[in-house]
Amino acid sequence: MQRRYFLLGLLGLGGISTLDIDSVYWPDDGEFFNACKNKLPERLAQHEVVLSAFQDIDTTQLWDGHVHLVGLGDTDSGIWVNPNSLSMLDIKQYAQFHFYLNACCPTPDMPIDEGFINRLKSLQFGRGIKFILLAFDYSYDEQGNRLTKQTAFYTPNNYAAKIHQQYPDTFEWIASIHPYRKDCVEALEQAFIKGARGVKWLPPAMGMNPASSLCDRFYKAMAHWGIPLLCHCGDEKAVDGTNTQIYGNPLSLRRALEHGVKVIIAHCGSLGSNIDTDKGINGPLVSNFSLFARLMDEERYNGLLFGDISAITQTGRTSSLTTLIRRSDWHPRLLYASDYPLPGIIPLVSLRQLKDNNNITEQQTFVLKQVRHYNPLLFDFVLKRHLRVDNQGFSKEVFHTRSLWTGIRTIN
């Protein structure tokens, strides 16, 4: 019975196609769901595994740049959720939605929208740490028409800005603006005025091709105002929409980079493969992570191209860990991020797998298993601080991300 429900959950998270079949692990200790515990007990808060993660870290410089702002639209937030996510007639989206809801642990006896924010505020784990909330736009076609049926959910820019204004010590925000919108430049200007720290795209789900000339006017405006683009690259399994995986090709972002746009590639493109368009439209299939690495190694993009390390500890993505940790020359251009609420989805990260690969120790595994049921954001931070490949970990500068979002990050 448990295995059947677990496989249903995997289907909801993108199914076996999300994970290499040989790397599918039974959840640690048979845990499927987040226990949604409250205040972290002192025995964990003061444990050496947790405390040592903060060594040499200035928490005022730690901004988590990948925190999804979700809800049910049961307040005046303006959030919209595709009805398919709430119907068992579409079992994949239904299962996804309920895993996400469990991961968020919204505070009971509140509307889901308010309960999500209330829980997230309680997860702040250090002085000065901020969470950058992500808005999420509708899908559009090339004529600028909204594609509501091909949109998984919608989180308005105005709502993200409002939460930042209400809780400026905890939250910043990133706008989401589809470049095919007829008013995309005007919407960008409004977001800039309201303090947006960047723009978030999820091309495979939102139906935009970053290599299209339709994006040029948007890129020009972004470069003019110095607004960074946080763009998902690699396959997308967690969010339905237009499901155009070729739009997740890291090489498609050359167009933005050539316009002078500062680009952060989410997850370092660490899932799936795409056509090597540098060798033509019929080029060979190459892993998206390899295409990301190629861009990172091009000197002309130094200071423009970055990668965030959100989601890289998920079971289907850990093959990228060795390169990301060993390439210390990349570390000034890698940014800590969590992809919240995904760290709260228990089956997505196998601590046992990471321990077996000698990325973390037995003691760290024991403590982390407990921490993630209290605070998945602290769990994600502590885990990534302790990751090791041949005794090498991520440099502390990977976690000092504030300067990128507030200006030009220094490149050593």
Backbone hydrogen bonds in HBPLUS format (Angstrom, degrees):
<---DONOR---> <-ACCEPTOR-->    atom                        ^
c    i                          cat <-CA-CA->   ^        H-A-AA   ^      H-
h    n   atom  resd res      DA  || num        DHA   H-A  angle D-A-AA Bond
n    s   type  num  typ     dist DA aas  dist angle  dist       angle   num
A0005-TYR N   A0001-MET O   3.13 MM   4  6.50 161.0  2.17 153.3 157.3     1
A0006-PHE N   A0002-GLN O   2.87 MM   4  6.13 152.7  1.95 150.5 159.2     2
A0007-LEU N   A0003-ARG O   2.89 MM   4  6.12 159.3  1.93 151.7 156.1     3
A0008-LEU N   A0004-ARG O   2.99 MM   4  6.26 148.7  2.09 143.3 152.4     4
A0009-GLY N   A0005-TYR O   2.91 MM   4  6.17 148.5  2.01 140.9 149.8     5
A0010-LEU N   A0006-PHE O   2.86 MM   4  6.26 149.6  1.95 147.6 156.2     6
A0011-LEU N   A0007-LEU O   2.95 MM   4  6.20 150.3  2.04 141.6 149.5     7
A0012-GLY N   A0008-LEU O   3.01 MM   4  6.36 151.2  2.09 143.3 151.0     8
A0013-LEU N   A0009-GLY O   2.98 MM   4  6.28 128.7  2.25 139.4 153.8     9
A0013-LEU N   A0010-LEU O   3.07 MM   3  4.95 132.0  2.31  91.7 105.2    10
A0015-GLY N   A0010-LEU O   2.29 MM   5  4.50 138.1  1.45 155.3 143.0    11
A0014-GLY N   A0011-LEU O   3.19 MM   3  5.29 159.3  2.24 111.0 111.6    12
A0018-THR N   A0015-GLY O   2.90 MM   3  5.62 157.9  1.95 118.8 125.2    13
A0019-LEU N   A0016-ILE O   3.03 MM   3  5.32 133.5  2.25 104.8 116.6    14
A0023-SER N   A0020-ASP O   2.75 MM   3  5.33 154.8  1.81 121.4 130.2    15
A0030-GLY N   A0027-PRO O   2.83 MM   3  5.00 151.1  1.91 139.1 131.8    16
A0031-GLU N   A0028-ASP O   3.02 MM   3  5.87 164.2  2.05 126.9 130.6    17
A0037-LYS N   A0373-HIS O   2.90 MM 336  5.77 144.6  2.03 150.5 156.3    18
A0044-LEU N   A0041-PRO O   3.00 MM   3  5.61 144.9  2.13 114.6 123.8    19
A0045-ALA N   A0041-PRO O   2.93 MM   4  6.18 171.2  1.93 154.6 157.5    20
A0046-GLN N   A0042-GLU O   2.84 MM   4  5.64 157.2  1.89 148.3 151.3    21
A0047-HIS N   A0044-LEU O   3.05 MM   3  4.92 163.3  2.08 104.5 109.1    22
A0050-VAL N   A0047-HIS O   3.03 MM   3  5.44 123.8  2.36 108.2 121.2    23
A0051-LEU N   A0047-HIS O   2.91 MM   4  6.16 173.7  1.91 165.3 165.7    24
A0052-SER N   A0048-GLU O   2.89 MM   4  5.65 161.7  1.93 142.7 148.1    25
A0053-ALA N   A0050-VAL O   3.15 MM   3  5.46 141.4  2.30 105.1 115.8    26
A0054-PHE N   A0051-LEU O   3.09 MM   3  5.69 155.4  2.15 114.4 121.1    27
A0055-GLN N   A0052-SER O   3.20 MM   3  5.27 164.3  2.23 105.2 109.9    28
A0057-ILE N   A0054-PHE O   3.04 MM   3  5.19 163.6  2.06 128.4 127.5    29
A0061-GLN N   A0058-ASP O   2.85 MM   3  5.61 162.2  1.88 124.8 130.9    30
A0062-LEU N   A0059-THR O   3.17 MM   3  4.99 165.7  2.19 102.6 106.3    31
A0401-THR N   A0061-GLN O   2.87 MM 340  6.07 108.8  2.38 150.7 164.5    32
A0402-ARG N   A0061-GLN O   3.02 MM 341  4.95 166.8  2.04 140.7 139.8    33
A0130-LYS N   A0062-LEU O   3.27 MM  68  6.78 155.6  2.33 146.1 153.2    34
A0064-ASP N   A0130-LYS O   2.86 MM  66  6.27 155.5  1.92 168.8 165.7    35
A0132-ILE N   A0064-ASP O   2.82 MM  68  5.87 165.6  1.84 165.4 163.0    36
A0339-ASP N   A0066-HIS O   2.84 MM 273  4.92 130.1  2.09 139.6 153.7    37
A0067-VAL N   A0132-ILE O   3.22 MM  65  5.75 146.4  2.34 169.6 159.9    38
A0134-LEU N   A0067-VAL O   2.89 MM  67  5.98 138.6  2.07 153.0 155.8    39
A0068-HIS N   A0340-TYR O   2.91 MM 272  5.89 157.8  1.96 158.4 156.8    40
A0080-TRP N   A0154-TYR O   2.91 MM  74  4.99 158.0  1.95 141.4 148.0    41
A0154-TYR N   A0080-TRP O   2.75 MM  74  4.99 150.9  1.84 151.7 154.5    42
A0082-ASN N   A0152-ALA O   3.00 MM  70  5.34 165.9  2.02 145.4 144.3    43
A0085-SER N   A0082-ASN O   2.87 MM   3  5.72 153.6  1.94 128.1 134.3    44
A0086-LEU N   A0083-PRO O   2.96 MM   3  5.30 150.3  2.05 108.4 117.7    45
A0087-SER N   A0084-ASN O   3.30 MM   3  5.13 164.1  2.32  99.9 104.6    46
A0090-ASP N   A0087-SER O   3.26 MM   3  6.01 163.9  2.29 116.7 120.0    47
A0094-TYR N   A0090-ASP O   2.96 MM   4  6.09 160.7  2.00 157.9 164.0    48
A0095-ALA N   A0091-ILE O   2.89 MM   4  5.91 161.0  1.93 143.0 147.7    49
A0096-GLN N   A0092-LYS O   2.97 MM   4  6.21 162.2  2.01 150.2 155.5    50
A0097-PHE N   A0093-GLN O   2.92 MM   4  6.07 168.4  1.93 149.9 152.8    51
A0098-HIS N   A0094-TYR O   3.16 MM   4  6.43 159.6  2.20 148.0 152.6    52
A0099-PHE N   A0095-ALA O   3.02 MM   4  6.24 149.3  2.11 150.3 158.7    53
A0100-TYR N   A0096-GLN O   2.93 MM   4  6.20 164.3  1.95 159.2 163.6    54
A0101-LEU N   A0097-PHE O   2.87 MM   4  6.10 156.3  1.93 146.8 154.0    55
A0102-ASN N   A0098-HIS O   3.06 MM   4  6.13 158.6  2.11 137.2 142.4    56
A0103-ALA N   A0099-PHE O   2.92 MM   4  6.17 154.1  1.99 147.2 154.8    57
A0104-CYS N   A0100-TYR O   2.96 MM   4  6.23 145.7  2.08 150.0 158.6    58
A0105-CYS N   A0101-LEU O   3.26 MM   4  6.50 138.5  2.45 142.0 151.8    59
A0107-THR N   A0115-GLY O   3.12 MM   8  4.29 162.4  2.15 102.9 101.0    60
A0115-GLY N   A0111-PRO O   2.77 MM   4  5.93 164.3  1.80 162.1 167.6    61
A0116-PHE N   A0112-ILE O   2.85 MM   4  5.93 148.9  1.95 151.1 156.6    62
A0117-ILE N   A0113-ASP O   3.46 MM   4  6.75 163.5  2.49 143.4 146.2    63
A0118-ASN N   A0114-GLU O   2.89 MM   4  6.09 164.0  1.92 154.8 160.1    64
A0119-ARG N   A0115-GLY O   3.02 MM   4  6.07 160.7  2.06 141.5 146.4    65
A0120-LEU N   A0116-PHE O   2.97 MM   4  6.14 163.4  2.00 148.3 153.5    66
A0121-LYS N   A0117-ILE O   2.90 MM   4  6.07 159.6  1.94 154.7 159.0    67
A0122-SER N   A0118-ASN O   3.31 MM   4  6.52 147.7  2.43 137.7 145.6    68
A0122-SER N   A0119-ARG O   3.01 MM   3  5.18 121.3  2.37  98.4 113.4    69
A0123-LEU N   A0120-LEU O   3.05 MM   3  5.22 154.2  2.12 105.4 113.5    70
A0124-GLN N   A0121-LYS O   3.41 MM   3  5.92 172.3  2.42 114.3 115.9    71
A0129-ILE N   A0126-GLY O   3.26 MM   3  5.64 166.2  2.28 124.8 128.5    72
A0131-PHE N   A0170-THR O   2.87 MM  39  6.23 163.9  1.89 163.2 165.1    73
A0172-GLU N   A0131-PHE O   3.01 MM  41  6.19 156.6  2.07 136.2 141.4    74
A0133-LEU N   A0172-GLU O   2.96 MM  39  6.13 166.1  1.98 133.8 129.3    75
A0174-ILE N   A0133-LEU O   2.74 MM  41  6.03 149.3  1.83 172.7 173.4    76
A0135-ALA N   A0174-ILE O   3.02 MM  39  6.21 164.8  2.04 166.6 170.9    77
A0136-PHE N   A0155-THR O   2.98 MM  19  4.80 169.7  1.99 132.4 135.1    78
A0155-THR N   A0136-PHE O   2.89 MM  19  4.80 158.6  1.94 132.9 140.2    79
A0147-LEU N   A0139-SER O   2.79 MM   8  5.19 168.4  1.80 139.4 137.5    80
A0141-ASP N   A0145-ASN O   2.95 MM   4  5.44 149.0  2.05 143.7 153.1    81
A0144-GLY N   A0141-ASP O   2.94 MM   3  5.42 162.0  1.97 118.6 122.5    82
A0150-GLN N   A0147-LEU O   3.14 MM   3  5.38 137.1  2.33 102.1 113.9    83
A0151-THR N   A0148-THR O   3.08 MM   3  5.18 146.6  2.20 118.5 115.4    84
A0160-ALA N   A0156-PRO O   3.27 MM   4  6.65 162.5  2.30 149.7 153.4    85
A0161-ALA N   A0157-ASN O   2.90 MM   4  6.16 162.4  1.93 156.6 161.7    86
A0162-LYS N   A0158-ASN O   2.92 MM   4  6.05 146.2  2.04 137.1 146.6    87
A0163-ILE N   A0159-TYR O   3.01 MM   4  6.33 158.1  2.06 154.3 158.3    88
A0164-HIS N   A0160-ALA O   3.15 MM   4  6.42 158.9  2.20 146.9 152.5    89
A0165-GLN N   A0161-ALA O   2.96 MM   4  6.21 155.9  2.02 146.7 153.4    90
A0166-GLN N   A0162-LYS O   2.93 MM   4  6.20 147.2  2.04 147.5 156.5    91
A0167-TYR N   A0163-ILE O   2.97 MM   4  6.10 152.0  2.05 148.7 155.6    92
A0170-THR N   A0167-TYR O   3.07 MM   3  5.64 160.8  2.11 117.9 123.9    93
A0171-PHE N   A0167-TYR O   3.01 MM   4  6.05 168.4  2.02 167.5 171.4    94
A0197-ARG N   A0173-TRP O   2.84 MM  24  6.03 174.7  1.84 164.8 165.6    95
A0175-ALA N   A0198-GLY O   2.95 MM  23  6.18 140.7  2.11 156.8 145.9    96
A0200-LYS N   A0175-ALA O   2.74 MM  25  6.20 149.8  1.83 154.2 164.3    97
A0181-ARG N   A0178-HIS O   3.17 MM   3  5.73 164.3  2.20 116.4 121.3    98
A0184-CYS N   A0181-ARG O   3.24 MM   3  5.00 157.6  2.29 110.4 107.7    99
A0187-ALA N   A0183-ASP O   2.85 MM   4  6.03 158.5  1.89 159.8 166.7   100
A0188-LEU N   A0184-CYS O   2.94 MM   4  6.12 147.3  2.05 141.0 149.8   101
A0189-GLU N   A0185-VAL O   3.00 MM   4  6.27 156.5  2.06 147.1 152.8   102
A0190-GLN N   A0186-GLU O   3.07 MM   4  6.36 157.8  2.12 147.4 152.9   103
A0191-ALA N   A0187-ALA O   2.98 MM   4  6.20 155.8  2.04 145.0 151.7   104
A0192-PHE N   A0188-LEU O   2.88 MM   4  6.09 156.8  1.94 151.1 157.6   105
A0193-ILE N   A0189-GLU O   2.96 MM   4  6.21 156.3  2.02 148.3 154.3   106
A0194-LYS N   A0190-GLN O   3.05 MM   4  6.27 145.7  2.17 141.9 151.0   107
A0196-ALA N   A0191-ALA O   2.94 MM   5  5.37 168.8  1.96 150.2 147.3   108
A0195-GLY N   A0192-PHE O   3.14 MM   3  5.22 160.4  2.18 104.1 108.7   109
A0199-VAL N   A0228-PRO O   2.98 MM  29  6.43 143.1  2.12 151.0 162.6   110
A0230-LEU N   A0199-VAL O   2.77 MM  31  5.96 164.9  1.79 165.3 170.2   111
A0201-TRP N   A0230-LEU O   2.96 MM  29  6.40 156.1  2.01 156.6 161.6   112
A0232-HIS N   A0201-TRP O   3.05 MM  31  6.31 167.7  2.07 149.6 152.4   113
A0205-ALA N   A0202-LEU O   3.08 MM   3  5.80 134.5  2.29 124.4 134.9   114
A0206-MET N   A0202-LEU O   2.86 MM   4  5.74 155.1  1.92 153.8 159.2   115
A0207-GLY N   A0203-PRO O   2.93 MM   4  5.44 135.9  2.12 147.6 148.2   116
A0244-THR N   A0204-PRO O   2.90 MM  40  4.56 162.3  1.93 134.0 136.0   117
A0242-THR N   A0205-ALA O   2.93 MM  37  4.92 162.0  1.97 117.1 122.0   118
A0212-SER N   A0209-ASN O   2.94 MM   3  5.43 168.6  1.96 125.1 127.4   119
A0215-CYS N   A0212-SER O   3.11 MM   3  5.82 167.2  2.13 116.6 120.6   120
A0216-ASP N   A0213-SER O   3.04 MM   3  5.25 161.3  2.08 109.7 115.7   121
A0218-PHE N   A0215-CYS O   3.03 MM   3  5.33 120.7  2.39 106.4 121.6   122
A0219-TYR N   A0215-CYS O   2.89 MM   4  6.15 159.9  1.93 159.9 166.7   123
A0220-LYS N   A0216-ASP O   2.91 MM   4  6.10 159.5  1.96 152.5 158.0   124
A0221-ALA N   A0217-ARG O   3.16 MM   4  6.35 153.7  2.24 137.3 143.4   125
A0222-MET N   A0218-PHE O   2.91 MM   4  6.18 158.3  1.96 151.7 158.2   126
A0223-ALA N   A0219-TYR O   2.89 MM   4  6.09 166.4  1.91 155.7 158.7   127
A0224-HIS N   A0220-LYS O   3.01 MM   4  6.15 151.7  2.09 140.2 148.5   128
A0225-TRP N   A0221-ALA O   3.07 MM   4  6.32 157.5  2.12 151.3 155.2   129
A0226-GLY N   A0222-MET O   2.83 MM   4  5.79 115.1  2.26 138.6 155.9   130
A0227-ILE N   A0222-MET O   2.99 MM   5  5.08 155.4  2.05 142.7 145.9   131
A0229-LEU N   A0262-LYS O   2.84 MM  33  6.22 158.6  1.88 159.6 166.8   132
A0264-ILE N   A0229-LEU O   2.76 MM  35  6.03 168.2  1.78 159.0 158.7   133
A0231-CYS N   A0264-ILE O   2.89 MM  33  6.19 159.7  1.93 162.0 168.7   134
A0266-ALA N   A0231-CYS O   2.90 MM  35  5.71 163.1  1.93 130.2 135.8   135
A0234-GLY N   A0248-GLY O   2.75 MM  14  4.81 166.6  1.76 130.5 134.8   136
A0235-ASP N   A0271-LEU O   2.91 MM  36  5.49 160.9  1.95 129.6 134.5   137
A0247-TYR N   A0244-THR O   3.06 MM   3  5.89 158.9  2.11 122.9 128.7   138
A0248-GLY N   A0245-GLN O   2.90 MM   3  5.48 164.3  1.92 119.1 123.9   139
A0249-ASN N   A0246-ILE O   3.31 MM   3  5.72 151.9  2.40 116.4 115.9   140
A0252-SER N   A0249-ASN O   2.97 MM   3  5.57 154.1  2.04 118.0 125.6   141
A0253-LEU N   A0250-PRO O   3.07 MM   3  5.80 165.3  2.10 119.0 123.7   142
A0254-ARG N   A0251-LEU O   3.14 MM   3  5.70 167.2  2.15 117.0 119.0   143
A0257-LEU N   A0253-LEU O   3.07 MM   4  6.34 167.5  2.08 156.1 159.5   144
A0258-GLU N   A0254-ARG O   2.83 MM   4  6.00 156.1  1.89 153.7 159.5   145
A0259-HIS N   A0256-ALA O   3.06 MM   3  5.17 136.9  2.26  98.0 110.5   146
A0261-VAL N   A0256-ALA O   3.09 MM   5  5.45 163.5  2.12 148.7 144.8   147
A0260-GLY N   A0257-LEU O   2.88 MM   3  5.05 155.9  1.94 106.1 113.7   148
A0263-VAL N   A0304-LEU O   2.84 MM  41  6.11 150.4  1.92 152.3 161.8   149
A0306-PHE N   A0263-VAL O   2.82 MM  43  6.11 147.3  1.92 158.1 166.5   150
A0265-ILE N   A0306-PHE O   2.85 MM  41  6.18 169.0  1.87 139.7 137.9   151
A0268-CYS N   A0265-ILE O   3.34 MM   3  5.44 157.6  2.40 122.2 121.3   152
A0308-ASP N   A0265-ILE O   2.99 MM  43  6.20 157.8  2.04 134.4 139.0   153
A0269-GLY N   A0266-ALA O   3.31 MM   3  6.50 176.6  2.31 130.8 129.9   154
A0270-SER N   A0267-HIS O   3.10 MM   3  5.76 144.4  2.23 120.0 126.6   155
A0288-ASN N   A0272-GLY O   2.91 MM  16  5.89 172.3  1.92 137.2 138.7   156
A0274-ASN N   A0286-VAL O   2.86 MM  12  5.57 159.5  1.90 155.4 156.5   157
A0286-VAL N   A0274-ASN O   2.84 MM  12  5.57 164.2  1.86 154.9 156.7   158
A0277-THR N   A0275-ILE O   2.89 MM   2  5.51 118.9  2.27 111.7  94.4   159
A0276-ASP N   A0284-PRO O   2.85 MM   8  5.63 152.2  1.93 152.8 160.5   160
A0279-LYS N   A0276-ASP O   2.93 MM   3  5.77 162.8  1.96 121.5 127.1   161
A0280-GLY N   A0277-THR O   3.03 MM   3  4.69 163.0  2.06 103.4 104.1   162
A0283-GLY N   A0280-GLY O   3.02 MM   3  5.10 151.0  2.11 117.5 114.9   163
A0290-SER N   A0287-SER O   3.04 MM   3  5.26 121.1  2.40 100.7 114.8   164
A0291-LEU N   A0287-SER O   3.14 MM   4  6.55 149.8  2.23 148.3 157.0   165
A0292-PHE N   A0288-ASN O   2.91 MM   4  6.19 153.1  1.98 147.3 154.9   166
A0293-ALA N   A0289-PHE O   2.89 MM   4  6.16 157.5  1.94 146.9 153.0   167
A0294-ARG N   A0290-SER O   2.98 MM   4  6.22 148.8  2.08 140.8 148.7   168
A0295-LEU N   A0291-LEU O   3.18 MM   4  6.49 158.6  2.23 146.7 150.9   169
A0296-MET N   A0292-PHE O   2.97 MM   4  6.28 158.8  2.02 152.5 158.9   170
A0297-ASP N   A0293-ALA O   3.07 MM   4  6.25 139.3  2.24 143.9 153.6   171
A0297-ASP N   A0294-ARG O   3.24 MM   3  5.27 130.3  2.50  94.5 107.1   172
A0298-GLU N   A0295-LEU O   3.14 MM   3  5.36 165.6  2.16 109.9 114.0   173
A0301-TYR N   A0298-GLU O   2.97 MM   3  5.83 162.9  2.00 127.3 132.3   174
A0302-ASN N   A0299-GLU O   3.04 MM   3  5.37 167.5  2.06 115.5 119.1   175
A0304-LEU N   A0301-TYR O   2.91 MM   3  5.13 161.8  1.94 126.8 130.3   176
A0305-LEU N   A0301-TYR O   2.92 MM   4  5.51 161.8  1.96 165.5 160.9   177
A0307-GLY N   A0333-ARG O   3.02 MM  26  6.50 155.5  2.08 158.7 164.9   178
A0335-LEU N   A0307-GLY O   2.85 MM  28  6.18 152.3  1.93 150.4 157.3   179
A0309-ILE N   A0335-LEU O   2.91 MM  26  6.08 158.6  1.96 160.5 161.0   180
A0314-GLN N   A0311-ALA O   3.02 MM   3  5.57 166.7  2.04 119.8 123.6   181
A0317-ARG N   A0314-GLN O   2.84 MM   3  5.42 165.7  1.87 126.4 131.2   182
A0315-THR N   A0348-LEU O   2.95 MM  33  6.12 158.6  1.99 166.3 170.6   183
A0320-SER N   A0317-ARG O   3.15 MM   3  6.23 175.1  2.15 133.6 134.7   184
A0321-LEU N   A0318-THR O   3.04 MM   3  5.30 155.9  2.10 109.7 117.0   185
A0324-LEU N   A0320-SER O   3.06 MM   4  6.22 174.4  2.06 162.7 164.6   186
A0325-ILE N   A0321-LEU O   2.92 MM   4  6.00 161.3  1.96 157.6 161.3   187
A0326-ARG N   A0322-THR O   2.96 MM   4  5.99 162.1  2.00 147.1 153.0   188
A0327-ARG N   A0323-THR O   2.88 MM   4  5.83 151.7  1.96 153.0 158.9   189
A0328-SER N   A0326-ARG O   2.81 MM   2  5.60 132.7  2.04 109.8  94.9   190
A0330-TRP N   A0327-ARG O   2.86 MM   3  5.50 157.0  1.92 118.0 125.3   191
A0331-HIS N   A0328-SER O   3.11 MM   3  5.06 139.5  2.28  96.5 107.8   192
A0333-ARG N   A0330-TRP O   2.64 MM   3  5.41 158.6  1.69 133.2 141.2   193
A0334-LEU N   A0331-HIS O   3.19 MM   3  4.99 172.3  2.20 105.8 107.9   194
A0336-TYR N   A0398-VAL O   2.84 MM  62  5.71 138.8  2.00 164.5 153.3   195
A0342-LEU N   A0339-ASP O   2.96 MM   3  5.83 146.8  2.07 138.3 133.8   196
A0344-GLY N   A0341-PRO O   2.85 MM   3  5.57 156.7  1.90 126.3 134.0   197
A0345-ILE N   A0342-LEU O   2.93 MM   3  5.30 169.1  1.94 118.7 122.2   198
A0348-LEU N   A0345-ILE O   3.14 MM   3  5.87 152.8  2.22 122.4 130.0   199
A0354-LEU N   A0350-SER O   3.17 MM   4  6.53 161.0  2.21 148.5 153.0   200
A0355-LYS N   A0351-LEU O   2.83 MM   4  6.03 152.9  1.90 147.5 155.4   201
A0356-ASP N   A0352-ARG O   2.82 MM   4  6.03 162.6  1.85 151.3 156.2   202
A0357-ASN N   A0353-GLN O   2.97 MM   4  6.19 137.5  2.16 141.2 152.6   203
A0359-ASN N   A0354-LEU O   2.84 MM   5  5.19 157.7  1.89 169.4 162.5   204
A0358-ASN N   A0355-LYS O   2.88 MM   3  4.95 158.2  1.93 109.1 114.2   205
A0388-ARG N   A0359-ASN O   2.88 MM  29  4.68 136.2  2.07 121.6 134.6   206
A0365-THR N   A0361-THR O   2.96 MM   4  6.15 155.9  2.01 146.0 152.9   207
A0366-PHE N   A0362-GLU O   3.02 MM   4  6.29 158.1  2.07 150.2 155.3   208
A0367-VAL N   A0363-GLN O   3.10 MM   4  6.41 162.1  2.13 155.1 158.6   209
A0368-LEU N   A0364-GLN O   2.86 MM   4  5.94 168.9  1.88 155.5 159.4   210
A0369-LYS N   A0365-THR O   3.02 MM   4  6.07 155.9  2.08 150.0 155.1   211
A0370-GLN N   A0367-VAL O   3.06 MM   3  5.44 130.7  2.31 105.3 117.5   212
A0371-VAL N   A0367-VAL O   3.02 MM   4  6.30 162.0  2.05 154.1 159.8   213
A0372-ARG N   A0368-LEU O   3.16 MM   4  6.18 165.5  2.18 155.5 155.9   214
A0373-HIS N   A0370-GLN O   3.32 MM   3  5.91 150.8  2.41 113.1 120.1   215
A0374-TYR N   A0371-VAL O   2.91 MM   3  5.37 148.4  2.01 114.8 124.7   216
A0375-ASN N   A0371-VAL O   2.88 MM   4  6.00 172.2  1.88 168.6 170.9   217
A0379-PHE N   A0375-ASN O   2.95 MM   4  6.18 161.7  1.98 153.8 159.9   218
A0380-ASP N   A0376-PRO O   2.99 MM   4  6.07 154.3  2.06 133.9 139.7   219
A0381-PHE N   A0377-LEU O   3.07 MM   4  6.28 162.8  2.10 146.9 151.1   220
A0382-VAL N   A0378-LEU O   2.87 MM   4  6.04 178.4  1.87 162.5 162.9   221
A0383-LEU N   A0379-PHE O   2.93 MM   4  5.96 163.4  1.96 149.9 155.2   222
A0384-LYS N   A0380-ASP O   3.08 MM   4  6.20 166.4  2.10 146.5 150.0   223
A0385-ARG N   A0381-PHE O   2.95 MM   4  6.15 146.2  2.07 148.9 159.0   224
A0386-HIS N   A0382-VAL O   3.12 MM   4  6.29 140.7  2.29 144.2 153.5   225
A0386-HIS N   A0383-LEU O   3.14 MM   3  5.31 130.2  2.40  98.2 111.0   226
A0387-LEU N   A0383-LEU O   3.09 MM   4  6.25 121.2  2.46 144.1 159.2   227
A0389-VAL N   A0392-GLN O   2.81 MM   3  5.19 151.0  1.89 143.7 153.0   228
A0392-GLN N   A0389-VAL O   3.01 MM   3  5.19 157.4  2.06 108.8 116.1   229
A0398-VAL N   A0395-SER O   3.07 MM   3  5.73 156.4  2.13 116.8 123.1   230
A0399-PHE N   A0396-LYS O   2.93 MM   3  5.51 146.5  2.04 114.5 123.5   231
A0400-HIS N   A0397-GLU O   3.28 MM   3  4.92 147.2  2.39  91.6 100.9   232
A0404-LEU N   A0401-THR O   3.05 MM   3  5.82 140.4  2.22 121.9 131.1   233
A0405-TRP N   A0402-ARG O   3.03 MM   3  5.44 118.7  2.42 106.2 120.6   234
A0406-THR N   A0402-ARG O   3.05 MM   4  6.26 130.2  2.30 148.0 162.5   235
A0407-GLY N   A0403-SER O   2.93 MM   4  5.58 120.1  2.30 137.6 146.6   236
